[in-house]
């Protein structure tokens, strides 16, 4: 999965242009890029002739050269694909292109074609320390563009084998999410959907919402179970109908244990 943690607000580009910053593609035609699978259910796209590096949210509509529908599993390392979408790239490195609507193979490549990008792969998909906890980024659309920000980590219980093969168990209790200080704030225009991007795909995710007026309360009650997050590709989940003036607690479960995350919506 993706290993980078630094995310910034994306910029909505005027009609006719494609990506922010140095990307410089035109939205009038698809982007051609090399597909390189990497990490745990991850990938990189490297722009043909540009070297721009980015990832995409895989669409349902993926086609081979003949137009036959296939899945991401059918794409091969080194394939050159045409990527169609809404033209909005999140400002991170590598970039993230969530609004992809269609991908079509235009040239079947060889695995060795991607070897020239191995240093880039090693940069973003290093071997993860088994003691490192998963992290969570939130992505949503606002009137001023696509936004992506990190959620705050709270309590957790995590087990792993250290470099000597000794089993380690770590647990950190946490107060109620309504008592967490400096919760990251997601500013929305109204009710919206939010994407939950975990760097390591969880086995189960729940979301619980509390009215922001309960901020500071040590016992806010059970809260309201938010619409069950729906699993998607690339380790992301979707929460439907996120409300303003609420505090959200996200609980993720993995084979190694569980981790809680929180954020506020204004």
WOFENCOR-V737421 format. One record per helix or strand of 3 or more residues. SS is the DSSP state (alpha for helix, beta for strand). FROM is the first residue (numbers start at 0). LEN is the number of residues. If there is no record, write none. Layout:
ss: (SS:SS)
from: (FROM:FROM)
len: (LEN:LEN)
//
This chain:
ss: (beta:beta:beta:alpha:beta:beta:beta:alpha:beta:beta:beta:beta:alpha:beta:beta:alpha:alpha:beta:beta:beta)
from: (30:41:52:71:79:94:99:110:135:144:151:166:176:191:203:211:232:235:245:256)
len: (8:6:4:3:6:3:8:14:7:6:10:6:3:7:8:3:3:7:9:9)
//
